[in-house]
């Protein structure tokens, strides 16, 4: 049945799902020790920050995928089911790379439909005997989830196929999306039944379960969660056509680590995050990470490998030896090209056969001497497209055999349907070359299997009449659009759409000199044998552990609704600034310093008109009127703009251009922090910036009195970011001997004199107050961006020095919940203005009380 948490599928479609309630009786681990189930009841399941501790300290991983790694069939007497491990399943093979003492739990769907009356018994058997937790989906949900959203919408889109017309794909159907979300929620419920959230790792696999991370993160903010995508991830131009693009991206970002087979796939994902969510990534010590509300989401790039042990054992089977001998005799005296593909629209089987036709046309010397054997496994999906591919493939093969065939010779041997694994290995063993012409494929392990098969075994060497020391050789022609292509540097890479080029690649492969083919084989075998499925699983698990190290010390806040949900991870000492608390401290103190950033702090960044309104001016004048206060606006803006905006604030201090210019009151003279500064560097920097402005559409140069700033917020996100990095390097190079600092910020590259920062403004203000005999006992500093972090650091450092009273109340506050050197935060500019208004009212009230006391004393005398 569908999860109890959802009764309205429209909620699923919009993502406005309710908060999770109690999941019921949940075992922290599958019980391997005697105990009473009630002892493991989850009494804290509604707590956001308190997860249930494990009673067993052994590491455990919950592996979640669409299908369980099991084979199932009815017993001969039709009473119940018989289950066995599916040895070909990647989920089962990957355990070779995990620690021996790590317990594995599998969550997924069975490949057979189980009657509802049998589901409880089947679940119990699988749990006890296989440590598998089956997710039983209602038939109508499964059909819309798997055959609908997964296969008709995600799978084509991820393989660059858009539904440009009803004849070329299925248009977006919200009911299919609803079923996809519902199915993911059912998977999440099954994980919640067995997870011990503070101890267990969860590894989710593939595009079927891309929104599952949101359900798990919402229930367990500190869950240790990895996701690996086994299909391609399309470019942003393709992905952005998906109506639920943001929902899926945000769901994936609720993982701690996201894995891809190739850098191309990862690059496309990062580009989508940048263009659609405004997120930037950075690489630290070789690891790529996205900062997502204080959590660093790791990006892992590593292609999956094959199971060496399984393949080598099949090489030594008697059936394999027999089939190799038979095939050797069948194709004696001929060069064998081999293709092993599913019969679907993305595998390019017909392109391969057309290339074979072209080979025989151009290189007539190969007629009668070369054979293409194409094993066409059954299609995993249905539809007119698949039928068209089948018809085209059979038609092309028939035409080629009729044109170039002769008695006893068929240029193209088409094998419809899958063949046993040992027989596939036998074909690999005698094939001169494997040809893969898929137009788009997530990984494709056929070349890896072929390489290991060509390495052979002692038995097969004997069968083929080879001495043990005979160097082995293999040749590969692979499409540049498949995931394994980057790892096979010795393969002949081709564009499968270029029939002539593929034909020439085939000719080159079967004409390759022995020594060259041997060197290529050795290189490939060395890689494939060391980067097997166990290595892949071990590497991913290692990175997942590293990505989750800080979980226990982070304080987590859950914010957002539906698929906009995310967890903000903050330092334990970081908390929201209470207005009551700061007003109370404000009233107790006698010498106060208040430093305020402007844009993004007092004035929203999104506001078009940046001029301060009457409310802000009244607040600033009220604070400045209090003789116990010194109030400063510390901004990156120019002094003329700030002077004009705050002309009505007589005693307000202003630090312009990050503190290069300082003025203590409206009528005071501007001071510069650097006397006699040389700005000759601007003549070097400005032409460089102009060059990048001309070549980067949407970028601009802001010229300040003390600095030059290159802005690229209106440029293409990817190109602007790339150009900013180039400009940064260029400026650092040409200004290496100048007394300036070149810095990058949010959509900017700035050049300014050395020794200029908001932190120095804070230190100067506090020192001046001490010199004037007003040692501060209250400091408030508020800002929202990177430049304000210097202020926070300066204030924090001053706490241990002589410039502040030992009992000083210090409030360093950033705007927004994000990693910061500040100890406090306020959510937005509205909160900042409300808090400052509270301080202003307190000052006004104190002034009124003082006036009343003075008047009373006057009357009494």
N, C-alpha and C positions, 0 to 999 in steps of 0.2 A: 504493500500500500504506500501511497505518497506520504511524505514526511508530515508529522503532526504539526510542524511549525508553520506550514503554509496551507491555507485553504483556498486562497484566492490567487489564481494564476496571473491575474492582472498585476498583482503585487510583484510577482516574479519578473514580469516583463519590464516593469519600470525600475525594479531593483529596490522598491520601498518595502523591504521585508522587515518584520518586527524583530525586536531584540530576542535573542535566544533565551529560552527558559531552561528549566532543568531537563536534562536528557534522560533522566531516569536512572536506574541502577547501572553504573558503569564500572567495569573492572579496570583499575589502573594498569594491570597487565593481565594477559591470559594466565590463569592460575596454574602454576606449576608446583605449588605447595598446598598442603591441606589447609582448609579454612572455610569459614562460613561466609557466604556471599554478602550477607548484611554487614559484615565487618568492613567491607570495601565501599559502602555507600558514599556517594559524593555529596557531602553536606554543604560544599562551597561552590556548587556549580553555577550559581548566579553571580559570583564575584568576578569582577573584571580583572583584578590584579592578583588574585590569590588562586593559584592552580594547585591541584592536588599532588602532593609529593608521592614519589614511588616508594613502594615497600621493598623493592629489589633494585640494587644499584647497577646491575649489569646493563650495558648499552643495548638498546633495541631500536630497530627501524621498522616503520610501517610503510610498506610499498603499495602505492595506490595507482591502479591503471584500469583501463576500460575492461580488460579481460583478465581473469585469474590464470595463472600458469598451470592449468589442469586440463586433463582430458576426462570426459564424462560419457558414459553410455548406460543404457538400461541393462539390468541383469537379465540373463537368459530366461528366467522364470517371470520376468516383468514385475518383480517385487523389489522395488528400490533401485538404487543407483550404484554403479561402480566407478570409482575415481582413481586416477593415477596422475603423476606429474607429467607435464608436457615438456620433454627434454629440449625441444626446440625453442622454448620461450626465453626471450631475453631476460625477463624478470627472474627466472630461475637460474640462468647462467651467471648473472651478475654477482651472485653470492660468493663466487670464487675470489672476488676482490675485496670482500668485507671481512672483518675480523672473525675468527672461528667462534669466539664466544658471543658474537652479536646475534641476538634473537631477531628473526625476521617474521613479520606478520604481513600477509597479503590481503588487500581489499580490492574487489573487482566483481565483474559479472561472469557468470558461467556461460559457456558456449552453447548450452542447451536450455530449453525452457522447462522450468520445474513447476509442477502444479502447486498452487497456493497451499493445498492441504499437506504437501510434503516439505514445504520450505523450512519450517522450524527444525525438522529432523535432519534435513540435509545440512543446514547451517551448523547444527551441533556436531555432526560427523566431520565436517570440514574443519571446524575449529579445533576439535580434539586431535584429529589425525594428521592434518596438513597445516594447521595454524593459518587457515584461510577464512576470511570473513566475506561471504557472498552478499552482494547488493542485488536484491531482486527488484527489478523495475517492472511496473505494470506494462503490459504489451503495447498499449497506445502511447505511453510515455517513451518507451524504448524505441519504437518505430520513428517517432518525431525527433527524438534526441539523436539517435545514431544514423538511421537512413535519411533523416530529414536534415537537421542543422549541421551535423558533422560531415556527412558525405555529400550533401547537395549544396552547402553554402561554405563552410570552412575549408573543406578539402579542395574544392576547385579554386577558391580565392587564394589560398596559400600556395597554389601551384599556378598562379597568375592567369586564371581563367575568370573573366567577368561575364555576368549574365546580361550581355548587351541587347539580347532579344530573347523572347520566350523559347526560341528554338536552340539557343546557346546557353542554357543554364536556367536555374531556378531563381527567381527574384526573392529578395528578403521577405520572409514570412514570420511575423512576430509570434505566431503560435508555436513555431518550431523553436524560436529563442526561448519561449516560456518553458517548453519541454526540456531544453538543454539546461536551463537553470534549475528546474525541478530535479532532473537526474543528478546534477552535481550536488544538490542539497541532500539527496538520498545517500550518495557516497560519503558526504561529510558526516551524516548521522552515524554511518557505520564506523567511520574512523573514531568518532567521539565515544563509541561504545567500548573501545579497547585502549584508547590512548592514555598514557601518563604524561601530561603535557610538559612537565619540567625535565623529564628524563628522555623521552622518546624523540627520535628524529622521524620526520615524515617526508617521503620522496614521492612526488606526484609525477606521472608520466603522460605526456602528449596532449594534443589539441582537444581531445575529448573532455578534458577536465580543467580547462583554463580558468574557470571562475571558482573552482574549489578552494584556492588559497584564501579568498575573502571570507568564506564561511568558517574556515578553521581559525583564521586570525581574529575574526570577530568574537569567537567563543574563547579562544586562548591567545591573548595578545603576545605571549612569549613563546609560542610554539616554534619549534626548530624545523623550518619548512623549506624544502628544495623542490624545484620544478625543472623538468627537462623536456624540451620540445624536439620530437623526433622527425618532424616534417620541416620543410622550408618555412622561413618567415619572410613574407613578401616585402617589397619596397614600400615606402610610405605612400607613393602615388596609387598603389593597388590597395593597400590595407585601409587607407582613409575612406574608401568607398563603402566600407562595412558600417551600417547604421549604428551598431553597438560597439564601435571601435574603442571609445573611451572606457566603457565598462570593462571590456576584456583587458585592456592595458592596466587599468587600476587594480583589477583582480590579480593579475600576474605580479604586480609590484607588491602585493601582500606576502610574497615569498621572500625568503632570505637569500636565496641563490637561484638564478635562472640559467639553465644550460642550453647551448646550441651546438650543432655539429660543426659549423664553420663560422669564420669571422663575418662573412657576407650576411648570414642570417642574423647574427648579433648586431651588426652595423645597422641593418634595416630596423630592428627592434629599437635600438637606441635613437635612431632618426625619428621614429614614430613618437617616442617619448618626448623628444625635443620639440617636434613640430606641433604635437597635439596637446601635450601636458606642460610644455615649457620647462622640462627637466634637462639638466646637463649632466654629463658623466665625466669622470676623471679616472686616470690610471695612477695607482700608487704601488710602486715596487712590483710592477708587472700584473697587478690585479685591477680589473675594471670594476668600478662601482658607481651606482646612482644614489645620490642622497635623496631620500623620500621621507620627508617629515621627521628628520632626525635618525632614521634607520638607513643604513647603507645596504642597498640591494646589490649583491654581487652578480657579475656576469661571467659565466664559465664557458669557454670555447674548447671543445674537445670531441672529435668524432668517436662514435662507439666502435668497438672492435668485435671480432668473432670469438667463439669459444674454441680455443686451440685444442683442448683435451678431447672434446667431442668429435671434432673433425679428424684428428689424428687417429682416434679409435675406429672411426668408420673406414679410414684408409686401410686398416689392417683386417677388415672383415673379409671372410671368404667370398661373400656375395659381390663385394667390390672387385676383388681379384678376378673373379669369373667374368664379370661384366666388362672389365678393362680388356681382358683377353678377347672377348667377343667383339667389342667395338674396334679394337686394333685390327682385327681381321676384316671387319666390315669396311673400314675406311683405309685399308692398306694402300699405300702409294699416293695418298691424297693429303693435302693440307686442310686441316679442319678449323674453321672459324665457328665460334660458339656464342649463342645468345641465350640468356635465361632471364625471362621477364614475365611479369603479370600482363595479361591481355587487357590493358586499359589505355586511355587516350594519352597518358603522359609518358609512357615507356618508349615510344618512338620505334616500335617494331617495324612498322611499314617503311619508315625512313631507312632502317637498316637493310631491309630487303631491296629497296630501290638502290641503295649504295652498292649492294652485291651485284645488281643488274648492271650498274655503271662500271663496276670493276671488270666484269666479263666483257663488256663492250669495248672498253679502252685497252685493257690488257688481255688480248686474245690468247696469250701464251698460258694463261691460267685455266682456260676452258678444259674441262675434264680432269683438272688437277686440284681444284679447290672446292670445298663444300661448306655451305653455311648451315649449321644445325641450329634451329630456333626452338627452344622449349618455351611454350606459351602456357604459363600457369593460368588457372581460371581467374577471371576478373573478380575483384572484391566488391564491385558495385554493378548496378544494372542501368540500362537506359539505351536510348537510341545511339548515343555517341559510342558506346562500347560495341554495339552491333555494327556500326559503320566501320570501326577500326578492324573488327574481325573480318568483315567482308572485304575490305581493302587489302588486308594482309593475305588472305587466301587467294584473292584474285591476282595479286602481284606474284606470289609464289608459283601459282599455276602458270602464269605467263612466262616467267623466267625458265621454269622447267621445260615448257613447250619449246622455247626458243633455243636454249643452250643444252638441254638434256640429250642423252643418248642411251641406248640400251645399257643398263647397268650403272648409269650415272645420272643423278639428280643434283643439280647445283644447290637447291634449297630443300632441306628436310625439315618440315614443319611438324612438331610434336605437340598436339593439342592436349592440354591437361597436365597436371603436375606429375612428376616422376618421383619414385622413392629417393631418399637422400643419397643412398649408396650409389644409385645409378647416376645421379647428378655429379657425384664425385668422380665417377668413372669417366663421364664426358669431359669434366675438367682435366682429368689426368692425360687424356690423349689429344686435347685441343691445342693447336698451335697458338691460338690467340682468342681471347674473349673480347667481344664487342658490345659496348653498352652505349646506346644512343638515346637514352631518356631525355626528353625535353625539359623535364623538371623532376627532381627526386630528392627527398630529404637526405638520404644517406646512400643506400644501395651497397650491400655487402658482397655481391656477386664477385667483384674483382678480388676481394680479400680471400674468399673461399677458393677461388681459382689459383691464387699464388701459393697457398698452403698445399693444395692438391698437387700442383706441379713440383713442389719440393719432394712429394712422394713419401715412400717408406721402403724399408728393406725388402718386404714382400713384393711390392709393386715393381721395384727395380729388377727383381729377379724375373717377374712376369714379363716385363718389357725388354729383358735381355740387356740391362744396363749394369755396369760395374758400380760398386758402392761409392767410388771416388769420382764418378762422372759428374761434371758440373751441370746443374739444372738450369733451365731457361724457361722464360714465359714472356708473352707479349700482351699488352693491353691497349685497346682503343676505347677511350672513355669520353663521354660527353662532358663538356666543361660546366654543365648545369646540374651536376649531381654532387651530393655532399662529400663523397669520398675522393673526388677529383683532386683537391688541393694536397691531399696526403700522398698521392701517387705521382711523384715528380718524374718518374721514369716512364710513365704511360704516354701514349700519343693522344693528346687532348684535341677534341674536335668540336666544331659547332654542328650538331646533328642535322640542322636545317640545310647545311651546305652539302648536298649529296656528292658533288664532285670531290670535296675535301675528305669526306668520310671514305669514299672509294680509294683515294690515294693513300689514306692512312692505313687501310686494310692491306693494300699492296706493300706499303713500307713495312708493316708488321710481319708479313709472311716472307718478305725478302731480307729481313734484318740479318746481318752477319751473326754467326754463332756467338762470338765473343761479346758483342754488344748486347745481345739478348740475355746472355748469362749475367752480365754486369747489372742490367736493369732488374733482372729477377732477384739477384742477391740483395740489391738495395731495397726492393719492395718487401722481400721476405724478412729482412732485418727489422723493418718498421712494423709489419703486420704481426710478427711473432712477439714483439715486445709491447705493442699497444693493443692488447686483446681486450675482451669485455671485462675481465677482472681488473686490468689496469684502469680502464675507464671508470668503473664503479668505485675503485679505491680513490682515484683522483677527485672524483666528484664529492665523495663522502668527506674527504680531507678538507676540501674547500668549504663544504657546508658546515663542518665543525668550526672552522676558522670564522665563518660569517656569523656564527651564533654565539661567539665567546662572550660578548658584552651583554647578552640577554639578562643575565641574573642581576647585574648592577644597574640596569636601566629602569627608569620609572615609565610606565606605559599609560598613555591616555587614548581612549577610543573616541574618534570624532567622525562625523559624517553619517549619511544615511544611504541605504541601498548599496549600489556598487561604487558610490563615492566614499564608502567607509575606508578608513585607514587608521593605523596606530601611530601615534606620535611617541617616539622614544626619547626620553630626556634624562639628564643626570639627576640622581636622587635629590640633590640640593637645589634644583631648579624648580621654582614654584611661582604661582600667580601672585602678583602684588595685590594685597588686600587694601582697599581704600581706607577702611577703618583703621587698619594698622599704621599706615603711613601718616594719616591725619593725626592720630594720637601721638606719634613720634614728632611730628611737625610742631604740635602745640607745646611739647615739653622742651624744645630746643631753642637756643638764643642766637646762634650764628649759623646761617644756612647758605649753602651753595647749590644752585639749581642750574643744570646744563641740559639744554634741549636741542636735539636735532630738529630740522624742520620738515623736509620732504619725507613722507612715509611715517612720520612720527606725530607731528601736529597737523599736517596736511596730507590727505590720502594721495598715494602715488597716481591713482587713476583719475584724479581731479584735473580737468582741463584748465580751469582758472585757479592758479596757485596763490592768488592774493589772499592774505589772512582775512577772515571775516570778523564782524564786530565782536562775536563771542570770544574769539581767541585774543583779540586786542584787549578786551576788558579783563580777561584772566591774567594776561601778562602785566597790565598796568596795576592790577590789584596785588599781584605778587611783588612787583617792583616797589610799590608804595610802602611795603612793610620794611622798616629800617633794619630789620634783622636778616634780610634776604639780599643776596647778589644773584641776579638772574642773567643767564647768557643764552643766546641762540647760537649754536655752533653748526655751521652749514658749509656745504661745498659751493654754494652759489656765490656770485660776485657781490662786492660790497655796494655797488650802486643799486642793484635790485633790492638787496636787504635794507639799505637805508631808506629807499622809497616806501617799501612795504611797512616798515615799522617806524615811520617818521612821527607817529603820535605817541610813541613810548619813550618818554624822556630819559628814564634811568635804566633802560634795558641795554645790557651789554651784547655786542655782536662780534662773533669770530667768523669772518668770511673766508672763502676758499680754503677750507679745512684748517683755518688758523693762521694763514699767511698774513692776513690783515685783522687787527683786533681794535675794537673801540669800546671803552668802558661805559660811556653814556652817549646820548644823542649829540650833545654839543661838544664832546671831546674830540681830539684829533685822532685820526687813524694811526695806529702803530704797525710797523712791520716786524715780523719776528727775525728776519734776516736783513741786516743792514748792508747796503752796497752789493746786493745780489746781482750777479751777471746773468742776463737773459739772452746771451748770444746763442745759446743752445736752441732757442726757438727757430732760428734761421736754418738749423739743421733738421729739426724734427718736423716742422710744418710742411716742407716739400714732400717728405716721406708720407705723412698722413694724407696729403692731397692726392698722391699717387694711388693710395689704397681707396680713397673716397671715389675717385674716378672709375676704379675698376670694381667697386662694390656698390651696387644699386641699393639705395635706401640708407646709406651711411652718411654721417655728417661730422663736421669738426666744430667743437665749441672752443672758442678762444677766450681764455681768462687772462687776467693781468699777470698771474703767477704760474699758470699751467695751460696745457693744451690737452683736450679730451676728444678722443675719437669714439663716436657713438654708432652702434650697429643694431639697435633694437628693432629698427624697421626693415632691416635686410633679411634675406632668406636665412633662416636659423642655422642651417648647416654651413652654408657658404660664409655667412657673417662670422660664425665661430671659428671657422678655418682661417679666414682672413685676419681675424683678431690675433690668433696665435702667430701667424706669419709676421704681422705688424709688430707684435711684442718682441719677437726675435730680431727683426730688422732694426727697431729703435734701440734695443739693448746693444746691438753691435755698433751702430753709428754714434751712439751717445756714451760709449764705454768710458771715455775720458772726461766726461762732463759731470758737474756736481748736481746730478739729477737722479730721480728715482722713476723707473718705468713700471707701472703696475696695471694689471688687468682686474676688472671688476665685473659686475653684472651688466653685460652688453656694452662695456666701455674698455678702452685702453687709455691710460692717463700718464702724462709726463709732468712731473712737478719737481721743484727744488728739493734737495735733501734736507732733512730736519724739519719737515712740515707734516704735522699729523694732529688729529683731534686729541690724541692722548697728551701731547705737549701742551695744548690749550688747557686741559684739565689740570695738569701739574702746575702750570703758571698761575691759574686762577687760585688754587689752594695756597700756593706759596705767597702770593700777593696778599691774601686775606690774613695770613699769619703775620706778615710784615706790618700790616695795618692794625695789629692787635686784635683781630677777629678770628681766632683759631676756630675753624668749622667744627660744629658738633652735629651737623646734619648735612648730608650730601645726597642729592637726587640727580641721576644722570640717565637720560632716556634717548635711545636711538634705534634704528631699524636695519642698518646695513653693515657691510664689512668695515667701513671707515670708522663706525661708532664703536667697534670692538676695541680700537686703540684707547678710546675714552674709558671703557669698562676696565681695561687692563691697568690704565693709569690710576684710576680710583682704587682698584683692588690693591695695587702696590703701595698706595699712600696709606692704607690702613695700618701697615706695619712700620710707618715712618713717623717723623715728628710733626708733619703738617696737619694731622688730624687729632682730635681729642681722643683719649683712650676709650671713652664711652660714646664715641660718635655713632650716630645712626646713619648707615650708608645703604643707599638703594640704587644699585646698577640694574637698569631694567631695559630689556629689548622688546620690540613690538612683534608679536607673533610667537607661536610655540616652535622653536627651532634651536639647534645647537648654538650656544653662545657663551661668552665669558661672563655675561651678566648672571646674577643669581635669581633675578625675577623676570617675569614677562607680563605684558598685557596683550590682549588678543588683537586689538586694532587701534586705529587713531581715535575712534569714538571712545574707547576705554581710557585712552591717554587724556583726552580733553575732559572727560568726566572726572578723572582723578585730579587733574590740575585745578578744575573748578572747585573740587572739595578743599584743596589747599587754599585757594583764593578766598573762599567763603570763610575759612578759619581765620585768615589774616584780617578780613573785613570785620569779623565778629570781635576779634581781639582789639582792633582799632576803636570800635564802637564802645567796647567795655572800658578801654583806657580813657576815652573822651568823657564817658559818663563819670568815671572816678575823679577825673580832673575837675569837672563841673561841680561835683558834690563837694570836693575840697574847697573850691572857690566860694561856694555858698556858705560853707561852715565857717570860713574865715571872715 
